[in-house]
């Protein structure tokens, strides 16, 4: 079923296409206004008739378009715009910083009709010469296109995991299959996946080949397949090849060895231990379990997500890694007070239903006007509602927080008399992302040194597959957090997963505490903590390293001291 987000995206596209084709700017603005309304609604518009949609505050004209979009997957005005837009020009609209008006200029003046042509024009210096663009814009476009190219045919872990599990379960249902196991990037829980890999032992490999070749979601690649490995692609929504898939075949006797070799990173397998590496150990013996492999080289058992050759060989014992059940509460969340889709009560009740003891609300601060950030008066209003809800929901508790913008000079977003009214403060950067490394680091350190900062939110500002993080001297950032008793967030939103797992271990080594925060803007987002737990585990974190494994009383004591 279509979601409100799907409808909002269709309306955003319509507005951009209107700008592209030079149509009435007021009509484009009306679509953007409708987007804002749609994103704030708690009801699912796809389930409503026109009268209900109008009753929810949407104009009659827009309501008609919503009904048509739900029924047909498009609506007449959008379709007319799409029909006269070349596919390549449409793709250019998705480039960050290029709205409809700028794409129109490129199309009109340079006759550019594809991202490839745009890159060529940038490399030739033609874009910088156009009024309204310049060298910086041209460089930004080149960087954006290069980033996209490097990440083509890759997928977020959160999107790849259900595909991998579905394929694993499908193979398990084949009668000839004896054993099947996910391996590779998926088993190591990497944040970005470009291939799904499995190992299968079976009585008849021909049966498995036939099954995979006939699977409706798979496209075989016979050129690179072999008698011992099926290779191909998973189909995307358009039915085209996207994510690579590899299924290797094994006997029962060599199954564990094969799974192990195909699960670990090359650096892990090639690490010398007592004069030989793990690959050499595997050549000489067949093992019945992965635990036996580590025992053979006198190492503690290492969970699959740790097998990167990064820090795991420093461990003297098997770590007890964090689990979802260890989390007692949920910090850094948004409500309808700012840009969330659910009310305080609804979000809190969802946390209660998840078995949690507390819920930290962190709506956006006043500078984030684009996200309906809270003025000082609305902070006071929200706190009054929290007091009432806490009486109603006890012993569960809503903790008063805010996601304060870190201003360009490193200050937080409210005066002290407001800051001191919060139980905790998540300090995050949302603007000014183009600072150099020295300035960006100094900005964060100033915010960290603010006595009211409790947690540093999504530290690098990255959006996986969309945007690189801003440059930081992260050693200095961690040291500042340790010195000022500031917790570092693992933002569990699948697009962020920020702090990166590669820095999680360093953070733990230096003695800073971490917090698994979903940055949830709706009830469904609360479950993103699962992905944050995976990041923490991959960085070697135990529950002792994570703030929100504390009980309600413990975390209240912690907040009162920092």
C-alpha positions in Angstrom: 0.0 0.0 0.0 1.1 3.5 -0.8 2.3 5.6 2.2 2.0 9.4 2.8 5.7 9.6 2.0 5.0 8.2 -1.5 2.3 10.8 -2.0 4.5 13.6 -0.7 7.4 12.5 -3.1 5.0 12.5 -6.1 3.9 16.1 -5.1 7.5 17.2 -4.7 8.4 15.8 -8.1 5.4 17.7 -9.6 6.6 21.0 -8.1 10.1 20.4 -9.4 8.8 19.5 -12.9 6.7 22.7 -12.9 9.8 24.7 -12.2 11.7 22.8 -14.9 9.1 23.6 -17.5 8.6 27.2 -16.5 5.0 26.8 -15.3 3.1 28.9 -12.9 5.3 29.3 -9.8 2.3 29.7 -7.6 1.0 26.3 -8.6 4.4 24.7 -7.8 4.3 26.4 -4.4 0.8 25.0 -3.8 2.2 21.5 -4.3 5.1 22.2 -1.9 2.6 23.5 0.7 0.6 20.3 0.3 3.8 18.2 0.9 4.3 20.0 4.2 0.7 19.2 5.2 0.9 15.6 4.1 4.1 14.9 6.0 2.5 16.1 9.2 -0.6 13.9 9.0 -1.0 10.9 11.2 -3.7 9.2 9.1 -2.7 7.1 6.0 -4.2 9.0 3.1 -4.2 5.9 0.9 -6.9 4.4 3.1 -9.2 7.5 2.9 -11.8 8.8 0.5 -11.7 12.4 -0.8 -14.1 13.7 1.9 -11.9 12.3 4.6 -8.8 13.8 3.0 -10.4 17.2 2.8 -11.5 16.9 6.4 -7.8 16.3 7.3 -7.0 19.8 6.0 -6.0 19.1 2.4 -7.6 21.3 -0.3 -10.3 19.7 -2.6 -8.0 20.0 -5.6 -5.1 18.3 -4.0 -7.4 15.7 -2.4 -8.6 14.7 -5.9 -5.0 14.3 -7.1 -4.2 12.1 -4.0 -7.2 9.9 -4.8 -6.2 9.6 -8.4 -2.6 8.8 -7.4 -3.6 6.1 -5.0 -5.9 4.5 -7.7 -3.5 4.8 -10.7 0.0 5.3 -9.3 0.1 8.8 -11.0 -2.3 11.7 -11.7 -2.9 13.6 -14.9 -0.9 16.8 -14.1 2.2 14.8 -13.0 1.9 12.4 -16.0 1.7 15.3 -18.5 4.9 16.7 -17.0 6.6 13.4 -17.1 5.6 12.7 -20.7 7.4 15.8 -21.9 10.6 15.3 -19.7 13.5 13.3 -21.1 14.5 10.5 -18.7 18.0 11.9 -18.3 16.7 15.3 -17.4 14.4 13.7 -14.8 17.4 12.0 -13.3 19.3 15.3 -13.0 16.6 16.6 -10.7 17.7 14.1 -8.1 21.2 15.7 -7.8 21.6 17.6 -4.6 21.5 21.3 -5.2 19.9 21.1 -8.6 16.2 22.0 -8.4 13.9 22.4 -11.3 15.0 25.9 -12.2 18.7 25.1 -12.3 18.1 21.9 -14.4 16.0 24.1 -16.7 19.0 26.5 -17.1 21.4 23.6 -17.9 18.9 22.1 -20.3 18.1 25.4 -22.1 21.6 26.8 -22.3 23.9 23.8 -22.6 21.4 21.3 -24.1 22.3 18.8 -21.3 19.9 15.9 -21.1 21.7 13.4 -18.9 23.9 13.1 -15.8 26.7 11.8 -18.1 26.4 14.9 -20.2 26.3 17.1 -17.1 29.5 15.5 -15.8 31.3 16.1 -19.2 30.1 19.8 -19.1 31.4 20.2 -15.6 34.8 18.6 -16.4 35.0 21.0 -19.4 34.3 24.0 -17.1 31.2 24.9 -19.0 28.8 24.9 -16.0 30.8 27.3 -14.0 30.4 29.9 -16.8 26.6 29.9 -16.5 25.1 32.7 -14.4 23.9 31.4 -11.1 26.4 28.5 -11.0 30.1 29.3 -10.6 33.2 27.2 -9.7 31.9 26.0 -6.3 28.6 24.7 -7.7 30.4 23.0 -10.5 32.8 21.3 -8.1 29.9 20.2 -5.9 28.1 18.7 -8.9 31.3 16.7 -9.9 31.7 15.5 -6.4 28.0 14.5 -6.1 28.1 12.6 -9.4 31.4 10.9 -8.6 29.9 9.8 -5.2 26.8 8.4 -6.9 28.9 6.5 -9.5 31.1 5.0 -6.7 27.9 3.8 -4.9 25.9 2.6 -7.9 24.3 -0.9 -7.4 24.8 -0.7 -3.7 22.1 -1.0 -1.0 21.6 0.0 2.6 22.0 -2.9 5.0 18.4 -2.3 6.1 17.1 -2.8 2.6 19.4 -5.7 1.7 18.8 -7.8 4.9 15.2 -8.8 4.1 16.2 -9.7 0.5 19.0 -11.9 1.9 16.8 -13.6 4.5 14.1 -14.2 1.9 16.6 -15.9 -0.4 18.0 -17.9 2.4 14.5 -19.1 3.4 13.7 -19.9 -0.2 16.7 -22.1 -0.5 15.9 -23.9 2.8 12.6 -24.9 1.3 14.2 -26.7 -1.6 14.1 -30.5 -0.9 17.7 -31.1 -2.2 19.2 -28.6 0.2 21.0 -30.0 3.2 22.4 -26.7 4.7 22.4 -23.0 3.8 24.1 -20.1 5.4 24.4 -16.4 4.6 28.0 -15.2 4.3 29.9 -12.2 3.2 28.9 -8.6 3.8 25.5 -9.4 5.0 26.8 -11.8 7.7 29.4 -9.3 8.8 26.6 -6.6 9.0 28.3 -4.0 6.8 26.4 -0.8 6.5 26.4 -0.8 2.7 25.9 -4.0 0.7 26.9 -4.6 -2.9 26.5 -8.4 -3.0 24.5 -11.1 -1.2 26.4 -14.3 -0.7 25.4 -17.7 0.5 26.9 -21.2 0.9 24.7 -24.2 0.2 25.3 -27.9 0.6 22.9 -30.1 -1.4 22.3 -33.6 -2.6 21.9 -32.4 -6.2 23.5 -29.1 -7.3 21.6 -29.2 -10.7 18.3 -28.8 -8.7 19.7 -25.7 -7.0 20.8 -24.2 -10.3 17.4 -24.8 -11.7 15.7 -23.3 -8.7 17.8 -20.2 -8.8 17.5 -19.8 -12.6 13.7 -19.9 -12.3 13.4 -17.7 -9.2 11.2 -14.7 -10.2 13.4 -12.2 -8.4 16.7 -13.4 -9.8 18.5 -12.8 -13.1 21.2 -15.4 -13.8 24.6 -14.4 -15.1 25.8 -17.5 -16.9 29.1 -15.9 -18.0 30.5 -15.8 -14.4 28.7 -18.8 -13.0 30.4 -22.2 -12.7 29.5 -25.7 -11.7 30.3 -24.8 -8.1 28.8 -21.3 -7.9 25.6 -19.7 -9.2 26.0 -15.9 -9.9 23.5 -13.3 -10.9 21.5 -10.4 -9.8 18.5 -9.5 -7.7 15.8 -7.6 -9.6 14.9 -4.1 -8.5 11.4 -2.7 -8.6 11.8 -1.9 -12.4 12.7 -5.6 -13.0 16.3 -4.6 -13.8 19.5 -6.1 -12.3 20.7 -4.4 -9.2 22.3 -6.2 -6.3 24.8 -9.0 -7.1 24.0 -12.5 -5.7 26.4 -15.4 -5.4 25.5 -18.9 -4.2 28.5 -21.2 -3.6 28.0 -24.9 -3.4 29.7 -27.2 -0.8 29.6 -30.7 0.5 28.5 -31.3 4.0 32.0 -32.2 5.0 33.4 -28.8 3.9 30.4 -26.7 4.7 31.7 -25.0 7.9 35.1 -24.3 6.3 33.3 -22.7 3.2 31.0 -20.6 5.4 33.9 -19.4 7.4 36.1 -18.4 4.5 33.2 -16.7 2.7 32.1 -14.8 5.8 35.4 -13.2 6.9 37.1 -10.3 5.3 40.4 -11.0 3.6 42.4 -9.1 6.3 40.9 -11.4 9.0 41.8 -14.6 7.1 45.3 -13.5 6.2 46.3 -12.4 9.8 49.3 -14.4 10.9 48.8 -16.3 14.2 51.7 -18.3 15.5 53.4 -18.2 12.1 50.4 -19.1 9.9 47.1 -17.5 9.0 43.6 -18.8 9.2 43.4 -19.8 5.6 46.4 -22.1 6.1 44.8 -23.6 9.1 41.6 -24.3 7.1 43.5 -26.1 4.3 44.8 -28.8 6.7 41.6 -29.7 8.5 37.8 -29.9 8.2 35.9 -28.4 11.1 32.5 -29.1 12.5 31.9 -25.6 13.9 33.5 -22.1 13.6 34.3 -22.2 17.3 36.6 -25.2 16.6 38.5 -23.1 14.0 39.4 -20.4 16.6 40.2 -23.1 19.1 42.7 -24.6 16.6 44.7 -21.3 16.6 44.2 -20.6 20.3 42.0 -17.6 19.8 38.7 -16.6 21.5 35.6 -17.1 19.4 34.9 -14.0 17.3 31.3 -13.3 16.1 31.0 -12.9 12.3 30.5 -9.1 12.5 33.9 -8.7 14.1 35.8 -10.6 11.3 37.2 -7.5 9.5 40.9 -7.7 10.4 40.4 -4.4 12.1 40.8 -4.7 15.9 39.5 -8.1 16.8 42.8 -9.9 17.2 43.6 -7.6 20.2 40.8 -9.2 22.1 41.9 -11.6 24.8 38.5 -13.2 25.3 35.2 -13.5 23.5 33.3 -10.3 24.0 29.7 -10.4 25.2 28.3 -8.1 22.5 25.3 -5.8 23.0 21.9 -7.3 22.2 18.5 -5.6 21.6 17.2 -7.0 24.9 19.8 -5.0 26.8 18.2 -1.7 25.8 16.0 -0.2 28.5 15.0 3.0 26.9 14.9 5.0 23.7 16.5 8.5 23.4 16.5 11.1 20.6 13.0 11.0 19.1 10.7 13.5 17.5 7.0 14.2 17.8 4.3 16.4 16.1 5.7 19.3 18.1 8.4 19.5 15.4 8.6 17.3 12.3 7.5 14.0 13.7 4.3 12.2 12.5 3.1 10.9 15.9 2.2 12.7 19.1 4.1 12.5 22.4 1.6 10.1 23.8 1.6 7.8 20.8 5.4 7.6 20.7 5.6 7.0 24.4 2.9 4.3 24.2 4.8 2.6 21.4 7.9 2.5 23.7 5.8 1.0 26.5 4.5 -1.7 24.0 8.2 -2.4 23.2 8.9 -3.1 26.9 11.0 0.0 27.4 11.1 2.0 30.6 11.7 5.5 29.3 11.4 7.6 26.2 13.6 10.7 25.5 11.8 13.3 23.4 14.2 15.5 21.4 12.3 17.7 19.0 14.2 20.1 16.9 15.3 23.4 18.3 14.2 26.9 17.2 16.8 27.5 14.5 15.5 24.4 12.6 12.6 26.4 11.3 12.4 24.0 8.3 11.5 21.3 10.8 9.1 23.3 12.8 11.7 23.8 15.6 10.4 24.7 19.0 10.4 28.3 20.1 11.0 29.0 23.8 7.3 29.3 24.4 6.6 25.9 22.8 9.4 24.3 24.8 7.5 25.4 28.0 4.2 24.1 26.5 5.8 20.7 25.7 7.3 20.4 29.1 3.8 21.0 30.7 2.3 18.2 28.6 5.2 15.9 29.5 4.5 16.5 33.2 0.9 15.5 32.7 1.7 12.4 30.6 4.3 11.2 33.2 1.6 11.2 35.8 -0.6 9.2 33.5 2.0 6.7 32.3 4.0 6.1 35.5 6.2 4.2 36.2 7.1 4.8 32.5 8.7 8.2 32.0 9.1 10.7 29.2 12.5 12.5 29.6 12.6 16.1 28.5 15.2 16.5 25.8 15.8 18.6 22.8 17.9 18.2 19.6 19.7 21.5 19.7 21.2 22.7 16.5 24.9 23.4 16.9 25.2 26.9 15.5 28.1 27.8 13.1 30.1 29.2 15.9 29.6 26.1 18.1 26.9 27.6 20.4 23.7 25.7 21.3 20.4 27.0 20.2 18.8 28.5 23.4 19.8 30.8 26.2 20.9 29.2 29.5 17.5 29.7 31.2 15.9 27.4 28.6 18.8 24.9 28.3 18.7 24.2 32.1 15.0 23.1 31.9 15.9 19.9 29.9 16.8 16.5 31.4 19.3 16.0 28.6 20.4 17.7 25.3 21.4 16.1 22.0 23.6 18.6 20.2 23.7 18.1 16.4 24.9 19.8 13.2 22.2 20.3 10.5 23.6 23.3 8.6 27.0 24.7 7.6 28.2 21.3 6.4 30.9 22.7 4.1 33.4 23.8 6.7 36.9 22.6 6.4 38.3 20.0 8.8 39.8 22.5 11.2 36.7 24.7 11.5 34.3 21.8 11.7 36.3 20.1 14.4 36.6 23.4 16.4 32.8 23.9 16.1 32.0 20.5 17.5 34.5 20.8 20.3 33.0 24.1 21.4 29.5 22.5 21.5 30.9 19.4 23.4 32.4 21.8 26.0 29.1 23.4 26.6 28.0 22.2 30.1 24.5 21.5 28.9 25.5 19.1 26.1 24.7 15.5 27.1 25.0 13.6 23.7 26.7 14.5 20.5 24.2 13.6 17.8 25.0 12.0 14.4 28.6 13.1 14.7 29.7 13.2 11.0 26.4 14.2 9.4 26.7 11.5 6.7 23.8 10.1 4.8 24.8 6.7 3.4 24.7 6.5 -0.4 23.6 10.1 -0.5 26.1 12.4 1.2 29.6 12.0 2.7 30.0 13.2 6.3 31.8 16.5 6.9 35.5 16.3 7.6 36.5 16.0 11.2 39.5 15.2 13.4 37.6 12.4 15.1 40.4 11.6 17.6 40.1 15.1 18.9 36.3 14.8 19.0 36.4 11.6 21.1 39.0 13.1 23.4 36.8 16.2 23.9 33.8 13.9 24.7 35.8 12.0 27.3 37.1 15.2 28.9 33.6 16.7 29.1 31.6 13.5 29.9 29.6 13.8 26.7 28.0 10.6 25.2 28.5 9.9 21.5 25.4 8.9 19.6 25.2 5.9 17.3 22.3 7.3 15.2 20.4 4.1 14.2 18.6 5.5 11.3 19.6 3.2 8.4 20.6 6.1 6.2 23.0 7.4 8.9 24.4 4.6 11.2 26.5 7.4 12.5 28.8 6.9 14.5 30.5 4.6 12.0 31.4 1.2 13.5 35.1 1.8 12.7 35.1 4.5 15.3 33.0 2.7 17.8 35.9 0.6 19.0 38.2 3.6 19.3 35.5 5.4 21.3 35.3 2.5 23.7 39.1 2.3 24.0 39.3 5.9 25.0 36.5 5.6 27.6 33.7 7.5 26.0 30.1 6.2 26.4 27.8 5.6 23.4 24.0 5.8 23.0 21.8 3.8 20.5 19.4 6.5 19.3 16.8 5.8 16.6 16.2 9.5 15.7 12.6 8.3 15.2 10.2 10.7 13.5 7.3 8.2 13.7 6.4 5.0 15.6 7.9 2.7 13.0 11.3 4.5 13.4 11.7 3.3 17.0 12.5 -0.1 15.7 15.6 1.3 13.9 17.4 0.8 17.2 18.0 -2.7 15.9 20.4 -1.3 13.3 22.2 0.8 15.9 22.7 -2.4 17.9 24.3 -4.0 14.9 26.7 -1.1 14.5 27.6 -1.2 18.2 28.2 -5.0 18.0 30.4 -4.5 14.9 32.5 -2.0 16.9 32.8 -4.5 19.8 30.4 -2.8 22.2 29.0 -4.6 25.2 26.0 -3.3 27.2 28.4 -1.6 29.7 29.4 0.8 26.9 25.9 1.9 26.0 24.0 4.7 27.9 20.5 3.5 27.2 21.1 0.0 28.7 20.8 1.9 32.1 17.6 1.6 34.1 15.4 4.7 34.5 16.8 5.5 37.9 20.4 5.0 36.7 19.9 7.2 33.6 18.2 9.9 35.7 21.2 9.8 38.1 23.6 10.0 35.1 21.8 13.0 33.6 21.8 14.8 37.0 25.6 14.5 37.3 26.7 15.4 33.8 
